Amino acid sequence: MPRKIYNLLLMMAGLAFSLTCNAQDSVASKKVEMADAFRANGKIFVVIAVLITILFGLMLYMIRLDRKIGKLEKENKK
């Protein structure tokens, strides 16, 4: 029972934080100067390439880690 109460409180806290995020001004009403400058200079493609590289590296790391853990679990069952 305490686990269910903990999960319920955690969910309610998450909802409370998300409501404060929705209460902020919309992005459409403000200009994002940094993004406009990156787009104008053509550097936005560099930013996107770096982000994709980081995400790809993280995914590769997670896949390798999952395989290693799977092997260890199989060896441990024997």
N, CA and C atoms as an extended XYZ file, in Angstrom:
234
Properties=species:S:1:pos:R:3:atomname:S:1:resname:S:1:resid:I:1 pbc="F F F"
N         0.801       -1.204        0.000 N   MET     1
C         0.000        0.000        0.000 CA  MET     1
C         0.848        1.274        0.000 C   MET     1
N         1.929        1.361        0.797 N   PRO     2
C         2.741        2.588        0.762 CA  PRO     2
C         3.319        2.867       -0.624 C   PRO     2
N         3.604        1.820       -1.380 N   ARG     3
C         4.161        2.004       -2.724 CA  ARG     3
C         3.144        2.705       -3.620 C   ARG     3
N         1.870        2.344       -3.501 N   LYS     4
C         0.833        2.988       -4.310 CA  LYS     4
C         0.681        4.459       -3.933 C   LYS     4
N         0.778        4.763       -2.647 N   ILE     5
C         0.669        6.142       -2.200 CA  ILE     5
C         1.855        6.951       -2.716 C   ILE     5
N         3.040        6.360       -2.653 N   TYR     6
C         4.239        7.026       -3.162 CA  TYR     6
C         4.093        7.325       -4.650 C   TYR     6
N         3.616        6.347       -5.423 N   ASN     7
C         3.434        6.554       -6.865 CA  ASN     7
C         2.395        7.627       -7.138 C   ASN     7
N         1.321        7.652       -6.356 N   LEU     8
C         0.279        8.660       -6.537 CA  LEU     8
C         0.817       10.054       -6.233 C   LEU     8
N         1.579       10.188       -5.154 N   LEU     9
C         2.162       11.488       -4.819 CA  LEU     9
C         3.164       11.934       -5.875 C   LEU     9
N         3.936       11.012       -6.385 N   LEU    10
C         4.899       11.338       -7.431 CA  LEU    10
C         4.188       11.804       -8.705 C   LEU    10
N         3.095       11.145       -9.048 N   MET    11
C         2.333       11.533      -10.230 CA  MET    11
C         1.710       12.917      -10.039 C   MET    11
N         1.192       13.186       -8.853 N   MET    12
C         0.581       14.494       -8.589 CA  MET    12
C         1.633       15.599       -8.627 C   MET    12
N         2.829       15.320       -8.131 N   ALA    13
C         3.907       16.306       -8.193 CA  ALA    13
C         4.292       16.577       -9.647 C   ALA    13
N         4.342       15.539      -10.447 N   GLY    14
C         4.650       15.713      -11.864 CA  GLY    14
C         3.601       16.549      -12.574 C   GLY    14
N         2.342       16.325      -12.228 N   LEU    15
C         1.273       17.131      -12.822 CA  LEU    15
C         1.381       18.587      -12.396 C   LEU    15
N         1.720       18.815      -11.141 N   ALA    16
C         1.851       20.189      -10.649 CA  ALA    16
C         2.979       20.913      -11.387 C   ALA    16
N         4.090       20.233      -11.613 N   PHE    17
C         5.198       20.860      -12.337 CA  PHE    17
C         4.842       21.110      -13.794 C   PHE    17
N         4.076       20.204      -14.388 N   SER    18
C         3.722       20.404      -15.788 CA  SER    18
C         2.745       21.562      -15.953 C   SER    18
N         1.917       21.808      -14.954 N   LEU    19
C         1.000       22.942      -15.036 CA  LEU    19
C         1.751       24.263      -15.017 C   LEU    19
N         2.816       24.337      -14.237 N   THR    20
C         3.592       25.574      -14.220 CA  THR    20
C         4.300       25.785      -15.552 C   THR    20
N         4.682       24.708      -16.210 N   CYS    21
C         5.327       24.844      -17.521 CA  CYS    21
C         4.335       25.354      -18.558 C   CYS    21
N         3.094       24.914      -18.491 N   ASN    22
C         2.086       25.356      -19.441 CA  ASN    22
C         1.665       26.795      -19.195 C   ASN    22
N         1.907       27.322      -18.010 N   ALA    23
C         1.480       28.667      -17.676 CA  ALA    23
C         2.417       29.732      -18.243 C   ALA    23
N         3.550       29.341      -18.786 N   GLN    24
C         4.498       30.312      -19.316 CA  GLN    24
C         4.036       30.815      -20.671 C   GLN    24
N         4.616       31.931      -21.095 N   ASP    25
C         4.278       32.501      -22.398 CA  ASP    25
C         4.638       31.529      -23.507 C   ASP    25
N         3.905       31.609      -24.583 N   SER    26
C         4.183       30.716      -25.703 CA  SER    26
C         5.433       31.173      -26.445 C   SER    26
N         6.075       30.235      -27.083 N   VAL    27
C         7.298       30.528      -27.829 CA  VAL    27
C         6.975       31.342      -29.078 C   VAL    27
N         5.784       31.184      -29.597 N   ALA    28
C         5.421       31.889      -30.820 CA  ALA    28
C         5.387       33.396      -30.608 C   ALA    28
N         5.112       33.829      -29.380 N   SER    29
C         5.045       35.267      -29.135 CA  SER    29
C         6.429       35.897      -28.967 C   SER    29
N         7.447       35.083      -28.748 N   LYS    30
C         8.810       35.585      -28.568 CA  LYS    30
C         9.701       35.077      -29.694 C   LYS    30
N        10.612       35.913      -30.117 N   LYS    31
C        11.589       35.486      -31.112 CA  LYS    31
C        12.789       34.875      -30.393 C   LYS    31
N        13.271       33.770      -30.911 N   VAL    32
C        14.454       33.133      -30.358 CA  VAL    32
C        15.637       33.608      -31.190 C   VAL    32
N        16.363       34.558      -30.645 N   GLU    33
C        17.425       35.213      -31.404 CA  GLU    33
C        18.590       34.281      -31.700 C   GLU    33
N        18.927       33.413      -30.735 N   MET    34
C        20.068       32.525      -30.939 CA  MET    34
C        19.789       31.557      -32.090 C   MET    34
N        18.594       30.991      -32.122 N   ALA    35
C        18.247       30.052      -33.182 CA  ALA    35
C        18.227       30.751      -34.541 C   ALA    35
N        17.730       31.976      -34.569 N   ASP    36
C        17.714       32.730      -35.827 CA  ASP    36
C        19.131       33.014      -36.318 C   ASP    36
N        20.024       33.336      -35.382 N   ALA    37
C        21.411       33.611      -35.770 CA  ALA    37
C        22.089       32.348      -36.290 C   ALA    37
N        21.852       31.213      -35.626 N   PHE    38
C        22.433       29.951      -36.096 CA  PHE    38
C        21.903       29.604      -37.487 C   PHE    38
N        20.617       29.823      -37.688 N   ARG    39
C        20.028       29.523      -38.997 CA  ARG    39
C        20.603       30.447      -40.065 C   ARG    39
N        20.753       31.699      -39.740 N   ALA    40
C        21.260       32.674      -40.713 CA  ALA    40
C        22.705       32.377      -41.101 C   ALA    40
N        23.506       31.934      -40.157 N   ASN    41
C        24.916       31.652      -40.426 CA  ASN    41
C        25.155       30.242      -40.952 C   ASN    41
N        24.124       29.412      -40.947 N   GLY    42
C        24.279       28.041      -41.405 CA  GLY    42
C        24.870       27.122      -40.351 C   GLY    42
N        25.001       27.604      -39.128 N   LYS    43
C        25.583       26.786      -38.059 CA  LYS    43
C        24.568       25.844      -37.427 C   LYS    43
N        23.309       26.004      -37.762 N   ILE    44
C        22.275       25.136      -37.188 CA  ILE    44
C        22.522       23.685      -37.579 C   ILE    44
N        23.102       23.470      -38.759 N   PHE    45
C        23.398       22.110      -39.212 CA  PHE    45
C        24.510       21.475      -38.376 C   PHE    45
N        25.432       22.288      -37.918 N   VAL    46
C        26.499       21.795      -37.032 CA  VAL    46
C        25.896       21.381      -35.698 C   VAL    46
N        24.992       22.194      -35.171 N   VAL    47
C        24.332       21.879      -33.905 CA  VAL    47
C        23.536       20.591      -34.023 C   VAL    47
N        22.797       20.446      -35.109 N   ILE    48
C        22.002       19.239      -35.321 CA  ILE    48
C        22.907       18.022      -35.463 C   ILE    48
N        24.002       18.161      -36.186 N   ALA    49
C        24.932       17.038      -36.358 CA  ALA    49
C        25.537       16.607      -35.025 C   ALA    49
N        25.892       17.568      -34.181 N   VAL    50
C        26.448       17.236      -32.865 CA  VAL    50
C        25.403       16.529      -32.012 C   VAL    50
N        24.175       17.023      -32.026 N   LEU    51
C        23.104       16.385      -31.252 CA  LEU    51
C        22.835       14.963      -31.725 C   LEU    51
N        22.792       14.770      -33.027 N   ILE    52
C        22.557       13.426      -33.565 CA  ILE    52
C        23.706       12.499      -33.197 C   ILE    52
N        24.941       13.002      -33.257 N   THR    53
C        26.100       12.191      -32.888 CA  THR    53
C        26.033       11.774      -31.427 C   THR    53
N        25.684       12.701      -30.554 N   ILE    54
C        25.577       12.385      -29.126 CA  ILE    54
C        24.480       11.369      -28.879 C   ILE    54
N        23.315       11.574      -29.489 N   LEU    55
C        22.207       10.627      -29.305 CA  LEU    55
C        22.545        9.250      -29.863 C   LEU    55
N        23.212        9.208      -31.010 N   PHE    56
C        23.616        7.932      -31.593 CA  PHE    56
C        24.615        7.216      -30.680 C   PHE    56
N        25.555        7.974      -30.123 N   GLY    57
C        26.524        7.387      -29.196 CA  GLY    57
C        25.864        6.838      -27.952 C   GLY    57
N        24.901        7.557      -27.415 N   LEU    58
C        24.174        7.072      -26.243 CA  LEU    58
C        23.384        5.807      -26.553 C   LEU    58
N        22.754        5.789      -27.712 N   MET    59
C        21.983        4.595      -28.101 CA  MET    59
C        22.907        3.398      -28.270 C   MET    59
N        24.042        3.604      -28.912 N   LEU    60
C        25.007        2.534      -29.104 CA  LEU    60
C        25.523        2.021      -27.764 C   LEU    60
N        25.811        2.944      -26.854 N   TYR    61
C        26.275        2.567      -25.525 CA  TYR    61
C        25.211        1.747      -24.793 C   TYR    61
N        23.961        2.156      -24.882 N   MET    62
C        22.880        1.439      -24.196 CA  MET    62
C        22.697        0.033      -24.783 C   MET    62
N        22.812       -0.096      -26.090 N   ILE    63
C        22.674       -1.413      -26.720 CA  ILE    63
C        23.807       -2.329      -26.286 C   ILE    63
N        25.037       -1.804      -26.287 N   ARG    64
C        26.181       -2.627      -25.858 CA  ARG    64
C        26.057       -3.019      -24.389 C   ARG    64
N        25.616       -2.097      -23.571 N   LEU    65
C        25.445       -2.374      -22.146 CA  LEU    65
C        24.371       -3.432      -21.923 C   LEU    65
N        23.292       -3.362      -22.690 N   ASP    66
C        22.220       -4.353      -22.577 CA  ASP    66
C        22.721       -5.740      -22.960 C   ASP    66
N        23.526       -5.823      -24.010 N   ARG    67
C        24.074       -7.115      -24.421 CA  ARG    67
C        25.005       -7.691      -23.349 C   ARG    67
N        25.849       -6.844      -22.779 N   LYS    68
C        26.760       -7.312      -21.736 CA  LYS    68
C        26.000       -7.798      -20.512 C   LYS    68
N        24.970       -7.059      -20.126 N   ILE    69
C        24.167       -7.465      -18.972 CA  ILE    69
C        23.435       -8.767      -19.265 C   ILE    69
N        22.942       -8.915      -20.504 N   GLY    70
C        22.284      -10.164      -20.899 CA  GLY    70
C        23.221      -11.356      -20.809 C   GLY    70
N        24.465      -11.174      -21.260 N   LYS    71
C        25.444      -12.254      -21.174 CA  LYS    71
C        25.736      -12.618      -19.716 C   LYS    71
N        25.885      -11.601      -18.871 N   LEU    72
C        26.147      -11.852      -17.456 CA  LEU    72
C        24.980      -12.568      -16.779 C   LEU    72
N        23.756      -12.205      -17.166 N   GLU    73
C        22.590      -12.867      -16.601 CA  GLU    73
C        22.537      -14.336      -17.019 C   GLU    73
N        22.872      -14.609      -18.284 N   LYS    74
C        22.864      -15.996      -18.742 CA  LYS    74
C        23.927      -16.819      -18.029 C   LYS    74
N        25.118      -16.233      -17.841 N   GLU    75
C        26.182      -16.943      -17.136 CA  GLU    75
C        25.832      -17.166      -15.675 C   GLU    75
N        25.115      -16.237      -15.079 N   ASN    76
C        24.752      -16.328      -13.676 CA  ASN    76
C        23.680      -17.402      -13.443 C   ASN    76
N        22.835      -17.659      -14.430 N   LYS    77
C        21.774      -18.663      -14.292 CA  LYS    77
C        22.329      -20.077      -14.324 C   LYS    77
N        23.487      -20.259      -14.969 N   LYS    78
C        24.060      -21.612      -15.091 CA  LYS    78
C        24.578      -22.130      -13.798 C   LYS    78
